Amino acid sequence: MSFYEKRILPHVINCACGAPAVARQREKVVPEAKGRVLELGIGTGLNATYYRAADVTEVVGVDPSRESWVLAQPKIAEASVPIEYCEASAEDIPLPSDSIDTAVITYTLCTIPQPEKALQEVARVLRSDGRVLIAEHALAPDAAVIKWQNRLNGLWGKIAGGCHINRDIRGLLDASPLQVRQWQGMYLPQTPRVAGYNVWGTASLK
Ligand SMILES: C[S@@+](CC[C@H](N)C(=O)[O-])C[C@H]1O[C@@H](n2cnc3c(N)ncnc32)[C@H](O)[C@@H]1O
């Protein structure tokens, strides 16, 4: 891992993912979490304070970046639910099958190297009545924006830790063992369109 990835990138991501417009997206999905929660790519803990103590028993945050977990500490301390860190990859989640009530996926499917495998793992650990809550930036619906997303994707990935600005998040879900139940999308205000198309919704097992 380079110096940039280890020491600087977690701060860059913490700042970009903490923007007010992104925080409003988190508010739309994270408070819906219930029971035992898996947070995929917990990063710097920006969802921690949106969990409701009355609904959530515990959160397990899977992420390979220990550096981000260090930055997450103030948010974890502020949270009203217990949050445990699991240093692992979403493609190989070290949790038993059928053990999670809610999987929270925010701004992580864009970065995971093998998102198809990660969604299979989410489906494996999810209980039959469990729900997946999703908020991501995604492939835009407009050809002119997609053109720039495709052009800038390589450079973007280098700056943003392997993040893709042109991932078809809905397509990934449709091809997974999960069924989308609710879905919305919009360009975030005060955000360049190339990185600003956001989707959010819920899914459960097919
Ligand atoms: C843009 S950050 C978002 C963090 C957090 N989900 C949020 O909403 O702020 C992407 C996160 O995905 C994590 N990540 C990268 N590869 C991963 C993988 N294979 N499995 C799980 N998380 C991964 C990164 O370490 C980083 O914390």
The ligand as a Tripos MOL2 file, in Angstrom:
@<TRIPOS>MOLECULE
LIG
   27    29     1     0     0
SMALL
NO_CHARGES

@<TRIPOS>ATOM
      1 C1        -15.7760    5.6960   -0.3100 C.3       1 LIG1
      2 S1        -15.4460    4.7670    1.1060 S.3       1 LIG1
      3 C2        -17.0430    4.7130    1.8800 C.3       1 LIG1
      4 C3        -17.0290    4.3390    3.3060 C.3       1 LIG1
      5 C4        -18.4030    4.2140    3.9750 C.3       1 LIG1
      6 N1        -19.1490    3.0970    3.4440 N.3       1 LIG1
      7 C5        -19.2250    5.4790    3.9010 C.2       1 LIG1
      8 O1        -20.4100    5.4080    3.5810 O.co2     1 LIG1
      9 O2        -18.6740    6.5490    4.2130 O.co2     1 LIG1
     10 C6        -15.2520    3.1170    0.4660 C.3       1 LIG1
     11 C7        -14.8720    2.1280    1.5240 C.3       1 LIG1
     12 O3        -14.8330    0.8190    0.9320 O.3       1 LIG1
     13 C8        -13.7820    0.1290    1.5670 C.3       1 LIG1
     14 N2        -13.4200   -1.0370    0.7770 N.ar      1 LIG1
     15 C9        -12.5430   -1.1160   -0.2550 C.ar      1 LIG1
     16 N3        -12.4500   -2.3830   -0.6870 N.ar      1 LIG1
     17 C10       -13.2810   -3.1250    0.0800 C.ar      1 LIG1
     18 C11       -13.6190   -4.4930    0.1250 C.ar      1 LIG1
     19 N4        -13.0860   -5.3750   -0.7130 N.pl3     1 LIG1
     20 N5        -14.4990   -4.9060    1.0690 N.ar      1 LIG1
     21 C12       -15.0550   -4.0160    1.9310 C.ar      1 LIG1
     22 N6        -14.7800   -2.7150    1.9260 N.ar      1 LIG1
     23 C13       -13.9040   -2.2630    1.0130 C.ar      1 LIG1
     24 C14       -12.6900    1.1530    1.6980 C.3       1 LIG1
     25 O4        -11.6970    0.7760    2.6260 O.3       1 LIG1
     26 C15       -13.4930    2.3620    2.1420 C.3       1 LIG1
     27 O5        -13.6050    2.4120    3.5310 O.3       1 LIG1
@<TRIPOS>BOND
     1     1     2 1
     2     2     3 1
     3     2    10 1
     4     3     4 1
     5     4     5 1
     6     5     6 1
     7     5     7 1
     8     7     8 2
     9     7     9 1
    10    10    11 1
    11    11    12 1
    12    11    26 1
    13    12    13 1
    14    13    14 1
    15    13    24 1
    16    14    15 ar
    17    14    23 ar
    18    15    16 ar
    19    16    17 ar
    20    17    18 ar
    21    17    23 ar
    22    18    19 1
    23    18    20 ar
    24    20    21 ar
    25    21    22 ar
    26    22    23 ar
    27    24    25 1
    28    24    26 1
    29    26    27 1
@<TRIPOS>SUBSTRUCTURE
     1 LIG1         1 GROUP 0 **** ****
